[in-house]
Amino acid sequence: MNSKNVSVAATVAPNLMLRAVADDFFDKLEAIPAQNIVLDFKGVQSISRSFAHQYILRRMKSSKNVEEANVVENVQHMFKIVERQVAGGETPSVALKCSSVLTA
């Protein structure tokens, strides 16, 4: 299958904050012809709980195989917090596949 690398910081912003931005981002990802997408988080400095929550929900529903790379520790921590919340009954959980973690 074909693959595409996408820089999150360059495509969205270094600080990920709004649910609507996560929705717009996933709308763009769905339009990419590649089935496998690697999201490179290099340069992403922070993520809000609301962006992380919407990101996880959209990732679960995505028709693409999405993996994360170069996720800094504080962003990875926020994803884990939201995953626990989602697993607690709000919606089914999704395991993020972070291929590497950078420390800031």
C-alpha positions as CSV (number, residue, x, y, z in Angstrom):
1,M,0.0,0.0,0.0
2,N,1.1,3.6,-0.6
3,S,2.2,5.8,2.3
4,K,2.4,9.5,3.0
5,N,4.3,11.4,5.7
6,V,2.6,14.6,7.0
7,S,4.2,17.2,9.2
8,V,1.6,18.1,11.8
9,A,3.4,21.3,12.9
10,A,3.7,22.5,9.3
11,T,0.1,21.5,8.3
12,V,-1.7,22.6,11.4
13,A,0.4,24.5,14.0
14,P,3.0,23.9,16.7
15,N,0.3,24.4,19.3
16,L,-2.8,22.2,18.7
17,M,-5.8,23.7,20.4
18,L,-9.3,23.5,18.9
19,R,-11.7,20.6,18.1
20,A,-12.6,22.3,14.8
21,V,-9.0,22.3,13.8
22,A,-8.7,18.6,14.5
23,D,-11.8,18.0,12.4
24,D,-10.3,20.2,9.5
25,F,-7.0,18.3,9.8
26,F,-8.7,14.9,9.5
27,D,-10.8,16.1,6.6
28,K,-7.6,16.9,4.8
29,L,-6.1,13.5,5.7
30,E,-9.1,11.7,4.3
31,A,-8.6,13.5,1.0
32,I,-5.0,12.2,0.7
33,P,-4.9,9.3,-1.8
34,A,-2.4,7.2,0.3
35,Q,-3.9,4.6,2.6
36,N,-1.1,4.7,5.2
37,I,-0.3,8.0,6.8
38,V,2.5,8.8,9.2
39,L,1.9,12.0,11.2
40,D,5.2,13.5,12.2
41,F,4.7,15.5,15.4
42,K,8.2,17.0,15.2
43,G,7.9,20.7,16.1
44,V,4.6,20.3,17.9
45,Q,5.0,21.9,21.3
46,S,1.6,21.5,23.0
47,I,-1.8,20.0,22.6
48,S,-5.1,20.9,24.3
49,R,-7.3,18.2,25.8
50,S,-10.1,19.1,23.4
51,F,-7.9,18.8,20.3
52,A,-6.5,15.5,21.6
53,H,-10.0,14.2,22.3
54,Q,-11.3,15.1,18.8
55,Y,-8.1,13.8,17.2
56,I,-8.6,10.4,18.9
57,L,-12.3,10.2,17.9
58,R,-11.6,11.1,14.3
59,R,-8.6,8.7,14.1
60,M,-10.9,5.9,15.3
61,K,-13.4,6.7,12.5
62,S,-10.7,7.3,9.8
63,S,-10.6,5.2,6.7
64,K,-6.8,5.6,6.8
65,N,-4.1,3.7,8.7
66,V,-2.7,6.5,10.8
67,E,0.5,6.3,12.8
68,E,2.3,9.0,14.9
69,A,6.0,9.7,14.9
70,N,8.2,12.0,16.9
71,V,5.6,12.7,19.6
72,V,7.1,14.8,22.4
73,E,6.5,13.6,25.9
74,N,3.9,16.2,27.0
75,V,1.8,15.6,23.8
76,Q,2.0,11.8,24.3
77,H,1.0,12.3,28.0
78,M,-2.1,14.3,26.9
79,F,-3.1,11.5,24.4
80,K,-2.8,9.0,27.2
81,I,-5.0,11.1,29.5
82,V,-7.7,11.4,26.9
83,E,-7.4,7.7,25.9
84,R,-8.1,6.7,29.6
85,Q,-11.1,9.1,29.5
86,V,-12.4,7.6,26.3
87,A,-11.8,4.0,27.6
88,G,-13.8,5.0,30.8
89,G,-17.0,4.8,28.9
90,E,-17.4,7.9,26.7
91,T,-16.4,6.1,23.5
92,P,-14.2,3.0,22.7
93,S,-10.5,3.5,23.1
94,V,-7.9,3.6,20.4
95,A,-4.2,2.8,20.9
96,L,-1.9,5.3,19.4
97,K,1.1,3.8,17.6
98,C,3.9,6.2,18.3
99,S,7.0,5.1,16.5
100,S,9.3,7.3,18.5
101,V,9.2,9.8,21.3
102,L,11.3,13.0,21.5
103,T,12.0,14.7,24.8
104,A,11.9,18.5,24.7
